[in-house]
Amino acid sequence: MRRAILAALALLAASGVSPLAADTPLPAQPLAYTQLADPAQEARAKALMETLRCLVCQGQSIADSDASMAGDMRALVRQRIAAGESPAAIRRWLISRYGDYVSYDPPLSGATWPLYLAPILLLLAGIWIARASFRKRRR
C-alpha cells in the first residue's frame, strides 16, 4: 500500500514538473516579437504567419501563440520575407520540414483526402437520414 502511495505521489510530482520543462529558458529569437521595418513586408509575414499552425499549441497560429517554437517560426518567416523570399516558397519549405500539419490549409493528397471528403459524406448521410425520417412520418 505504501509503495502505491509513493508511486502515485511520484507520478503526480512528475506531471507537475513537465509543463515547466516544456518551454525553453533560452532568449527569444530577435524577430520573434519585433516587426519588420517595411510595412509591406510585415503585412506579408503576418498574413503567412496566420496560416501556419503552432506545432506546440496545435490550436493556434504561430502569430497568436506564445510558445518558444512559434516565436522561432515567426522569426524565421520574418527573416526570409526580409531576405526577399516569397510567402509561397516559405510555406513550401515549412511544409517540407514539418509536414502538412503545419498548414491550416493542407494540400489534397492521399493522407489528407479524408479531411476533404468527410464533411461531404456526413452531409449526404444527414440528408438521407432526414429524408427517411420524413417518409416514415407521412405514412
Backbone as a printed PyTorch tensor [residue, N CA C, xyz], in Angstrom:
tensor([[[  0.8260,  -1.1880,   0.0000],
         [  0.0000,   0.0000,   0.0000],
         [  0.8720,   1.2540,   0.0000]],

        [[  1.9310,   1.1880,   0.7950],
         [  2.8190,   2.3390,   0.9020],
         [  3.5130,   2.6120,  -0.4430]],

        [[  3.9060,   1.5340,  -1.1460],
         [  4.5490,   1.6910,  -2.4540],
         [  3.6090,   2.3340,  -3.4680]],

        [[  2.3470,   1.9520,  -3.4210],
         [  1.3640,   2.5090,  -4.3370],
         [  1.1890,   4.0130,  -4.0950]],

        [[  1.1620,   4.4000,  -2.8320],
         [  1.0170,   5.8180,  -2.4990],
         [  2.2550,   6.5930,  -2.9540]],

        [[  3.4380,   6.0300,  -2.7060],
         [  4.6700,   6.7020,  -3.1370],
         [  4.7430,   6.8020,  -4.6600]],

        [[  4.3170,   5.7520,  -5.3550],
         [  4.3180,   5.7810,  -6.8160],
         [  3.3470,   6.8330,  -7.3370]],

        [[  2.1740,   6.9300,  -6.7100],
         [  1.1850,   7.9280,  -7.1150],
         [  1.7020,   9.3440,  -6.8700]],

        [[  2.3580,   9.5530,  -5.7330],
         [  2.9340,  10.8720,  -5.4400],
         [  4.0590,  11.2230,  -6.4130]],

        [[  4.8800,  10.2400,  -6.7530],
         [  5.9590,  10.4800,  -7.7130],
         [  5.3940,  10.8190,  -9.0810]],

        [[  4.3390,  10.1290,  -9.4990],
         [  3.6970,  10.4160, -10.7750],
         [  3.0700,  11.7990, -10.7660]],

        [[  2.4390,  12.1470,  -9.6770],
         [  1.8320,  13.4720,  -9.5480],
         [  2.8970,  14.5630,  -9.5920]],

        [[  3.9970,  14.3620,  -8.9280],
         [  5.0870,  15.3400,  -8.9260],
         [  5.7070,  15.4690, -10.3200]],

        [[  5.8880,  14.3440, -11.0010],
         [  6.4780,  14.3770, -12.3510],
         [  5.5480,  15.0640, -13.3330]],

        [[  4.2370,  14.8680, -13.1930],
         [  3.3020,  15.5180, -14.1130],
         [  3.2400,  17.0220, -13.8760]],

        [[  3.5120,  17.4640, -12.6720],
         [  3.5290,  18.8960, -12.3920],
         [  4.7800,  19.5850, -12.8920]],

        [[  5.8700,  18.8640, -13.0000],
         [  7.1330,  19.4350, -13.4370],
         [  7.2130,  19.5150, -14.9540]],

        [[  6.5900,  18.5860, -15.6620],
         [  6.7340,  18.5240, -17.1190],
         [  6.2670,  19.7840, -17.8450]],

        [[  5.1550,  20.4400, -17.4540],
         [  4.8220,  21.6800, -18.1480],
         [  5.8730,  22.7730, -17.9550]],

        [[  6.5390,  22.7740, -16.8220],
         [  7.5700,  23.7680, -16.5870],
         [  8.7780,  23.5450, -17.4890]],

        [[  9.0610,  22.2950, -17.7950],
         [ 10.2130,  21.9700, -18.6190],
         [  9.8960,  22.0110, -20.1130]],

        [[  8.6430,  22.2350, -20.4800],
         [  8.2490,  22.1940, -21.8880],
         [  8.7740,  23.3950, -22.6580]],

        [[  8.8960,  24.5310, -22.0340],
         [  9.3650,  25.7320, -22.7170],
         [ 10.8410,  25.9380, -22.4220]],

        [[ 11.5440,  26.4540, -23.3760],
         [ 12.9840,  26.6150, -23.2540],
         [ 13.3340,  27.8690, -22.4490]],

        [[ 14.3980,  27.8340, -21.6940],
         [ 14.8310,  29.0220, -20.9580],
         [ 15.6640,  29.9690, -21.8260]],

        [[ 15.9470,  29.5930, -23.0600],
         [ 16.7510,  30.4260, -23.9530],
         [ 15.9890,  31.6900, -24.3270]],

        [[ 16.6960,  32.7820, -24.6200],
         [ 16.0080,  34.0020, -25.0290],
         [ 15.3530,  33.8250, -26.3930]],

        [[ 14.3190,  34.6200, -26.6520],
         [ 13.5890,  34.5470, -27.9190],
         [ 14.4620,  35.0240, -29.0720]],

        [[ 14.1360,  34.5560, -30.2650],
         [ 14.8280,  34.9970, -31.4770],
         [ 14.6130,  36.5070, -31.6470]],

        [[ 15.5640,  37.1970, -32.3060],
         [ 15.4520,  38.6500, -32.4410],
         [ 14.1580,  39.1310, -33.1120]],

        [[ 13.6650,  38.4240, -34.1260],
         [ 12.4640,  38.8790, -34.8260],
         [ 11.1950,  38.1640, -34.3670]],

        [[ 11.2550,  37.4490, -33.2650],
         [ 10.0760,  36.7250, -32.7890],
         [  8.9840,  37.6860, -32.3380]],

        [[  9.3530,  38.7730, -31.7080],
         [  8.3810,  39.7340, -31.1910],
         [  8.5920,  41.1360, -31.7580]],

        [[  9.4440,  41.2710, -32.7580],
         [  9.7360,  42.5620, -33.3720],
         [  9.2500,  42.5680, -34.8120]],

        [[  8.5450,  43.6010, -35.1880],
         [  8.0420,  43.6910, -36.5530],
         [  9.1400,  44.1610, -37.4980]],

        [[  8.9530,  43.8400, -38.7650],
         [  9.8910,  44.2990, -39.7830],
         [  9.7080,  45.7980, -40.0080]],

        [[ 10.7680,  46.4630, -40.4460],
         [ 10.7160,  47.9110, -40.6590],
         [  9.8120,  48.2770, -41.8370]],

        [[  9.7890,  47.4440, -42.8640],
         [  8.9600,  47.6980, -44.0470],
         [  7.5380,  47.2000, -43.7780]],

        [[  6.5300,  48.0870, -43.7900],
         [  5.1580,  47.6590, -43.5030],
         [  4.6190,  46.6350, -44.5010]],

        [[  5.0190,  46.7290, -45.7580],
         [  4.5400,  45.7680, -46.7600],
         [  5.0990,  44.3730, -46.4710]],

        [[  6.3760,  44.3050, -46.1080],
         [  6.9720,  43.0140, -45.7610],
         [  6.3380,  42.4420, -44.4960]],

        [[  6.0930,  43.2900, -43.5160],
         [  5.4680,  42.8300, -42.2710],
         [  4.0550,  42.3250, -42.5370]],

        [[  3.3260,  42.9860, -43.4350],
         [  1.9710,  42.5330, -43.7740],
         [  2.0090,  41.1580, -44.4330]],

        [[  2.9710,  40.9220, -45.3350],
         [  3.1050,  39.6060, -45.9670],
         [  3.4910,  38.5530, -44.9360]],

        [[  4.3980,  38.9050, -44.0380],
         [  4.8240,  37.9630, -42.9990],
         [  3.6560,  37.6370, -42.0740]],

        [[  2.9110,  38.6430, -41.6610],
         [  1.7750,  38.4430, -40.7580],
         [  0.7080,  37.5810, -41.4210]],

        [[  0.4220,  37.8310, -42.6950],
         [ -0.5750,  37.0270, -43.4100],
         [ -0.1350,  35.5680, -43.4790]],

        [[  1.1320,  35.3280, -43.7130],
         [  1.6390,  33.9590, -43.7640],
         [  1.6040,  33.3140, -42.3830]],

        [[  1.9940,  34.0590, -41.3580],
         [  2.0270,  33.5120, -40.0010],
         [  0.6390,  33.0990, -39.5170]],

        [[ -0.3930,  33.7830, -39.9720],
         [ -1.7530,  33.4400, -39.5580],
         [ -2.2530,  32.1610, -40.2100]],

        [[ -1.5830,  31.6870, -41.2550],
         [ -1.9970,  30.4470, -41.9220],
         [ -1.1640,  29.2480, -41.4930]],

        [[ -0.2090,  29.4580, -40.6030],
         [  0.6610,  28.3720, -40.1490],
         [  0.3100,  27.9920, -38.7190]],

        [[  0.2000,  26.7040, -38.4630],
         [ -0.1930,  26.1750, -37.1580],
         [  1.0200,  26.0580, -36.2430]],

        [[  0.8410,  26.4410, -34.9830],
         [  1.8820,  26.2290, -33.9770],
         [  1.9430,  24.7370, -33.6770]],

        [[  3.1070,  24.1580, -33.7910],
         [  3.2550,  22.7220, -33.5860],
         [  3.2070,  22.3340, -32.1160]],

        [[  3.4020,  23.2980, -31.2310],
         [  3.3360,  23.0280, -29.7910],
         [  1.9010,  23.1820, -29.2990]],

        [[  1.2680,  24.3010, -29.6410],
         [ -0.0980,  24.5780, -29.1740],
         [ -1.1330,  23.8070, -29.9810]],

        [[ -0.9270,  23.6530, -31.2500],
         [ -1.7420,  22.9170, -32.2060],
         [ -3.1090,  23.5260, -32.4650]],

        [[ -3.5630,  24.4260, -31.6540],
         [ -4.8490,  25.0450, -31.8950],
         [ -4.7170,  26.5120, -32.2500]],

        [[ -3.5060,  27.0060, -32.2650],
         [ -3.2730,  28.4200, -32.5450],
         [ -2.3240,  28.5620, -33.7230]],

        [[ -2.4290,  29.7130, -34.3660],
         [ -1.4560,  30.0090, -35.4130],
         [ -0.1680,  30.4760, -34.7450]],

        [[  0.9200,  30.5070, -35.5130],
         [  2.1760,  30.9680, -34.9240],
         [  2.1180,  32.4600, -34.6310]],

        [[  1.1930,  33.1770, -35.2730],
         [  1.0330,  34.6000, -34.9890],
         [  0.4350,  34.8210, -33.6050]],

        [[ -0.3910,  33.8850, -33.1350],
         [ -1.0950,  34.0460, -31.8590],
         [ -0.4480,  33.3180, -30.6880]],

        [[  0.4310,  32.3780, -30.9580],
         [  0.9900,  31.5310, -29.9170],
         [  2.1570,  32.2080, -29.1910]],

        [[  2.2790,  31.8950, -27.9030],
         [  3.3980,  32.3970, -27.1070],
         [  4.4720,  31.3260, -26.8980]],

        [[  4.3220,  30.1680, -27.5130],
         [  5.3100,  29.0990, -27.3690],
         [  6.6310,  29.5220, -28.0060]],

        [[  7.7220,  29.0530, -27.4520],
         [  9.0360,  29.4500, -27.9710],
         [  9.2420,  28.9500, -29.4030]],

        [[  8.6990,  27.7880, -29.7380],
         [  8.8340,  27.2950, -31.1040],
         [  8.0690,  28.1870, -32.0790]],

        [[  6.9110,  28.6760, -31.6810],
         [  6.1640,  29.5990, -32.5310],
         [  6.9540,  30.8970, -32.7160]],

        [[  7.6220,  31.3560, -31.6640],
         [  8.4720,  32.5440, -31.7820],
         [  9.6210,  32.3110, -32.7500]],

        [[ 10.2080,  31.1230, -32.6920],
         [ 11.2820,  30.7880, -33.6350],
         [ 10.7570,  30.7590, -35.0720]],

        [[  9.5520,  30.2230, -35.2460],
         [  8.9680,  30.1620, -36.5910],
         [  8.6080,  31.5590, -37.0940]],

        [[  8.1050,  32.4160, -36.2050],
         [  7.8150,  33.8070, -36.6030],
         [  9.0920,  34.5130, -37.0350]],

        [[ 10.1660,  34.3290, -36.2590],
         [ 11.4510,  34.9430, -36.6000],
         [ 11.9460,  34.4270, -37.9500]],

        [[ 11.7900,  33.1400, -38.1840],
         [ 12.2290,  32.5540, -39.4440],
         [ 11.4390,  33.1320, -40.6230]],

        [[ 10.1170,  33.2460, -40.4480],
         [  9.2810,  33.8120, -41.5110],
         [  9.7000,  35.2510, -41.7910]],

        [[  9.8990,  36.0430, -40.7430],
         [ 10.2910,  37.4420, -40.9430],
         [ 11.6710,  37.5560, -41.5850]],

        [[ 12.6130,  36.7140, -41.1710],
         [ 13.9520,  36.7590, -41.7720],
         [ 13.8880,  36.4440, -43.2600]],

        [[ 13.1200,  35.4330, -43.6290],
         [ 13.0380,  35.0360, -45.0340],
         [ 12.2720,  36.0560, -45.8710]],

        [[ 11.2280,  36.6580, -45.2940],
         [ 10.5000,  37.7230, -46.0080],
         [ 11.4270,  38.9140, -46.2140]],

        [[ 12.1900,  39.2760, -45.1910],
         [ 13.1330,  40.3980, -45.3000],
         [ 14.2140,  40.1180, -46.3310]],

        [[ 14.5720,  38.8400, -46.4970],
         [ 15.5880,  38.4700, -47.4860],
         [ 15.0130,  38.4300, -48.9060]],

        [[ 13.7030,  38.6440, -49.0450],
         [ 13.1010,  38.7000, -50.3760],
         [ 12.4340,  37.4190, -50.8330]],

        [[ 12.3420,  36.4290, -49.9700],
         [ 11.7060,  35.1660, -50.3540],
         [ 10.1840,  35.3290, -50.3540]],

        [[  9.5130,  34.6470, -51.2470],
         [  8.0550,  34.7620, -51.3480],
         [  7.3830,  33.9370, -50.2510]],

        [[  6.1920,  34.3660, -49.8160],
         [  5.4650,  33.6030, -48.8050],
         [  5.1680,  32.1640, -49.2580]],

        [[  4.8850,  31.9650, -50.5430],
         [  4.6070,  30.6130, -51.0490],
         [  5.8370,  29.7170, -50.9070]],

        [[  7.0180,  30.2530, -51.1750],
         [  8.2470,  29.4650, -51.0430],
         [  8.5240,  29.1400, -49.5770]],

        [[  8.2560,  30.0800, -48.6900],
         [  8.4580,  29.8420, -47.2580],
         [  7.4860,  28.7770, -46.7790]],

        [[  6.2240,  28.8530, -47.2210],
         [  5.2210,  27.8490, -46.8600],
         [  5.6520,  26.4590, -47.3320]],

        [[  6.1110,  26.3490, -48.5820],
         [  6.5640,  25.0570, -49.1090],
         [  7.7260,  24.5160, -48.2870]],

        [[  8.6550,  25.3930, -47.9100],
         [  9.8040,  24.9520, -47.1100],
         [  9.3530,  24.4440, -45.7430]],

        [[  8.4430,  25.1720, -45.0910],
         [  7.9640,  24.7520, -43.7760],
         [  7.1800,  23.4460, -43.8710]],

        [[  6.3910,  23.2670, -44.9220],
         [  5.6470,  22.0190, -45.1020],
         [  6.6080,  20.8660, -45.3520]],

        [[  7.6630,  21.1130, -46.1280],
         [  8.6260,  20.0330, -46.3690],
         [  9.3900,  19.6750, -45.0970]],

        [[  9.5610,  20.6480, -44.2210],
         [ 10.3010,  20.4020, -42.9820],
         [  9.4270,  19.7900, -41.8900]],

        [[  8.2050,  20.3170, -41.7060],
         [  7.3430,  19.9010, -40.5990],
         [  6.1490,  19.0380, -41.0320]],

        [[  5.8960,  18.9170, -42.3100],
         [  4.7660,  18.1320, -42.7890],
         [  3.5470,  19.0020, -43.0430]],

        [[  2.5120,  18.3900, -43.6020],
         [  1.2910,  19.1160, -43.9600],
         [  0.5740,  19.6970, -42.7510]],

        [[  0.8140,  19.1390, -41.5670],
         [  0.1090,  19.5780, -40.3650],
         [  0.4110,  21.0290, -40.0100]],

        [[  1.5370,  21.5530, -40.4400],
         [  1.9130,  22.9240, -40.0940],
         [  0.9940,  23.9440, -40.7830]],

        [[  0.3150,  23.5320, -41.8230],
         [ -0.5600,  24.4280, -42.5710],
         [ -2.0090,  24.2200, -42.1470]],

        [[ -2.7540,  25.3330, -41.9960],
         [ -4.1820,  25.2130, -41.7050],
         [ -4.9480,  24.7750, -42.9410]],

        [[ -4.3530,  24.8980, -44.1220],
         [ -4.9810,  24.5050, -45.3750],
         [ -4.0850,  23.4710, -46.0590]],

        [[ -4.1220,  22.2240, -45.5710],
         [ -3.2170,  21.2260, -46.1490],
         [ -3.5890,  20.9130, -47.5940]],

        [[ -2.5950,  20.6200, -48.4340],
         [ -2.8930,  20.2970, -49.8330],
         [ -3.5880,  18.9450, -49.9310]],

        [[ -4.3750,  18.7630, -50.9800],
         [ -5.0640,  17.4940, -51.1940],
         [ -4.0470,  16.4330, -51.5860]],

        [[ -3.9850,  15.3790, -50.7870],
         [ -3.0670,  14.2710, -51.0600],
         [ -3.7120,  12.9950, -50.5230]],

        [[ -3.0180,  11.9020, -50.6660],
         [ -3.5430,  10.6360, -50.1780],
         [ -3.7920,  10.6280, -48.6840]],

        [[ -2.9980,  11.3620, -47.9430],
         [ -3.1480,  11.3940, -46.4910],
         [ -4.2410,  12.3660, -46.0360]],

        [[ -4.5500,  13.3780, -46.8420],
         [ -5.4970,  14.4020, -46.4060],
         [ -6.8620,  14.3130, -47.0780]],

        [[ -7.0520,  13.4060, -48.0350],
         [ -8.3510,  13.3560, -48.7140],
         [ -9.5060,  13.0740, -47.7620]],

        [[ -9.3400,  12.2940, -46.6760],
         [-10.4850,  12.1190, -45.7620],
         [-10.9360,  13.4350, -45.1220]],

        [[-10.0140,  14.3690, -44.9110],
         [-10.3860,  15.6660, -44.3400],
         [-11.3330,  16.4220, -45.2600]],

        [[-11.1280,  16.2900, -46.5500],
         [-11.9600,  16.9890, -47.5210],
         [-13.2340,  16.2150, -47.8350]],

        [[-13.1910,  14.9020, -47.7970],
         [-14.3270,  14.0690, -48.1710],
         [-15.3110,  13.8580, -47.0220]],

        [[-14.8470,  13.8290, -45.7860],
         [-15.7000,  13.5400, -44.6320],
         [-16.8770,  14.5130, -44.4930]],

        [[-16.6980,  15.8180, -44.6160],
         [-17.8690,  16.7110, -44.4760],
         [-18.9390,  16.4470, -45.5310]],

        [[-18.5250,  16.1430, -46.7430],
         [-19.4950,  15.8670, -47.8090],
         [-20.2550,  14.5850, -47.5000]],

        [[-19.5290,  13.5460, -47.0710],
         [-20.1800,  12.2780, -46.7370],
         [-21.1300,  12.4320, -45.5480]],

        [[-20.7320,  13.1950, -44.5420],
         [-21.6020,  13.4210, -43.3900],
         [-22.8540,  14.2080, -43.7750]],

        [[-22.7190,  15.1740, -44.6560],
         [-23.8690,  15.9410, -45.1270],
         [-24.8290,  15.0380, -45.8920]],

        [[-24.3050,  14.2050, -46.7840],
         [-25.1460,  13.2770, -47.5330],
         [-25.8360,  12.2740, -46.6040]],

        [[-25.1330,  11.7730, -45.5990],
         [-25.7390,  10.8530, -44.6380],
         [-26.8530,  11.5420, -43.8630]],

        [[-26.6560,  12.7940, -43.4810],
         [-27.6910,  13.5430, -42.7680],
         [-28.9250,  13.7570, -43.6250]],

        [[-28.7110,  14.0820, -44.8880],
         [-29.8410,  14.2640, -45.8130],
         [-30.5990,  12.9460, -45.9760]],

        [[-29.8670,  11.8460, -46.1220],
         [-30.5040,  10.5400, -46.2950],
         [-31.3170,  10.1580, -45.0590]],

        [[-30.7680,  10.3990, -43.8540],
         [-31.4790,  10.0780, -42.6150],
         [-32.7210,  10.9620, -42.4580]],

        [[-32.5880,  12.2490, -42.7640],
         [-33.7340,  13.1590, -42.6610],
         [-34.8270,  12.7630, -43.6540]],

        [[-34.4480,  12.4040, -44.8410],
         [-35.4150,  12.0080, -45.8690],
         [-36.1610,  10.7420, -45.4280]],

        [[-35.4210,   9.7730, -44.8980],
         [-36.0590,   8.5430, -44.4240],
         [-37.0010,   8.8340, -43.2580]],

        [[-36.6160,   9.7480, -42.3900],
         [-37.4530,  10.1060, -41.2440],
         [-38.7410,  10.7910, -41.6980]],

        [[-38.6550,  11.6850, -42.6720],
         [-39.8390,  12.3710, -43.1750],
         [-40.7680,  11.4140, -43.9180]],

        [[-40.2310,  10.4330, -44.6090],
         [-41.0510,   9.4520, -45.3180],
         [-41.8540,   8.6140, -44.3190]],

        [[-41.2260,   8.2560, -43.2020],
         [-41.9330,   7.4650, -42.1840],
         [-43.0710,   8.2550, -41.5660]],

        [[-42.8920,   9.5590, -41.3900],
         [-43.9420,  10.3900, -40.7820],
         [-45.1430,  10.5180, -41.7000]],

        [[-44.9250,  10.5610, -43.0100],
         [-46.0350,  10.6960, -43.9510],
         [-46.9550,   9.4790, -43.9070]],

        [[-46.4060,   8.3140, -43.6850],
         [-47.2130,   7.0900, -43.6840],
         [-47.9860,   7.0170, -42.4470]]])
